[in-house]
């Protein structure tokens, strides 16, 4: 039986399949169809079926990651959604946190609320912070507002009432009223989507969920129909931003959890490799066609943040996007992918990105209409990417078109040779990613050169050598399936679900027996979601934690609550864990101040899949012969005669000294001067760097 992972990116749609019994692995890569992304998935699987004699009936599980939700927000292509709020809080979405993300920009542009003001309606009711009801819901007034929204033609309604995380009684009443007036209307309740403190973030998250839910449901149904059309009838699971998978029904109910599903899958794949390598500290580098990303993987698991931002007004600038209060794999992202367009700015400096040629029209070397120079064009000119071996020979690249684009738009205006301009593109991308990764590590108290790099993506293995050298990392590891790394990572992800609910309690007055019951209810909710995917109860693993802070502080620390004597928990044990984490992050002891328990978190997950990875299990067709090619390694080295070794030509344990290139079919590994590569028996290619 086969498991298949599918990831839709801005330029390519990636497919990775593995036979669970033998470890036989197959990949496919097709250009993304932006008009109908599900067609890209079915086309990739059909290509795999046709070229590798794969029986579609043998596919027992399909895992899917998509940029649909993110794109719907960026392009504002969701549905006409409304928002019901407590009277007096109609403008919370526009007021936000009153934070200016750029103090010196007099014309600062803030993100536009996903729901316009005339569709945000105040509801007469009031629940206090302790959950008590001060003002009962005015049913007549609420009914009138809902009827007004229905007359406006809304297709979804979000409900975010004050302190509903503590007592959702009025939100549930409103849901009942909407169901009576419009039974088919999608309704998102903040008490279900994001039951946490911070009104603005909770309202933003709930509104986004309502905005995209009517789009995601039909999309996943269309995907299921496409799969059935080609004979694939296995179960369908969808990748979530937190690094776990969920059944399509859960994904349709909470589509806001899918915002970073593709990148999260890559991080889970890197964590799987970190455990296989027994490396405690891994920096995951993922560079595709549109963006480059870096993740920290410590002790075999990626760092998970409690919230993220999407649809930035200023691309990649923190604070300029819409906040989303759901767990997501923590990452740094820049606009530097293979399709990123290079240009000369108004100061006469060479810049790369964030604009991308994507799959349409694509880089100039694709011959699909693109005329602007991109990172891929530079890599072709420099010799890192072969014109005849791109995508395993399925797509020929035009080196002359790449040279012409670089000459016209960069080399001539800057007074450089084509090679110098192309090297400038290559180096700018490497330095930009290294700088971003360095900041990402240092902000989290990590030392960069303690880390091993794991590289994924169609462009990641090509640029990993340059990025690693800039960070002075000792080691790079690349799996043979790196070009479809996110699709591979999905197969490494367990089924999971997590919940968070705010209930502020002073540590000194915590009633642990009551808290144990509260958490047990949350744990059971998580277990039910995981069990929906067919996971046996005895295989489900659960966890509990709490966000804590000194009273008066604006940010919390997440403290693990596992291993305590439930329900007979001692406050001193929880306090000791909080103090230890506070000192680890801040390098100083905390103040002598009261401590509050703010938000409680639970999670459940199924078993982590065990994949039979082997170096000889890749289905790559006929092995290609080794060759040689001139590759440009900067002004110091110039063009250097370099070995070009197809991956299938490598023997386990064989050492390849740089300068060399290892072609994986859908990606190319740069083994630069001073580096040595060796193929492991599990298919991982390990590079050692010397300085």
Secondary structure, DSSP 8 states (H G I E B T S, - for coil): -EEEEEEE-SSEEEEEEEETTT--EEEEEEE--SS-HHHHHHHHHHHHHHHHT--GGGEEEEEEE-SHHHHHHHTT-S--EEEEEETT-TTHHHHTT---S-TT-TT------SS-GGGEEEE--EE-TTS-EEE---HHHHHHHHHHHHHTT-SEEEEE-TTTTT--HHHHHHHHHHHHH-TT-EEEEHHHH---S-HHHHHHHHHHHHHHHHHHHHHHHHHHHHHHHTT--SEEEEE-TTS-EEEHHHHHHTGGGGTTHHHHHHHHHHHHHHHHHT-SEEEEEEE-SS-EEEEEEETTEE-EES-EEES-SSTT-TTSSEEE-S-EE-EEEES-STTEEEEE-TTS-EEEEEEE-TTTT--GGGTSS--S-BHHHHHHHHTSS-TTTGGGGTS---HHHHHHHHIIIIIHHHT--HHHHHHHHHHHHHHHHHHHHHHHHHHTT--GGG-EEEEESTTHHHHHHHHHHHHT-SEEEEETTGGGHHHHHHTT--BEEEEEEEEEEEGGG--HHHHHHHHHHHHHHHHHHHHTTT--GGG-EEEEEEEEEETT-S--EEEE-TTS-TTS--HHHHHHHHHHHHHHHHSS---S--EEEEEEEEEEE---------TT-B--SS----EEEEEE-HHHH-EEEEEEEEGGG--TT-EEESSEEEE-SS-EEEE-TTEEEEE-TTSEEEEEE--
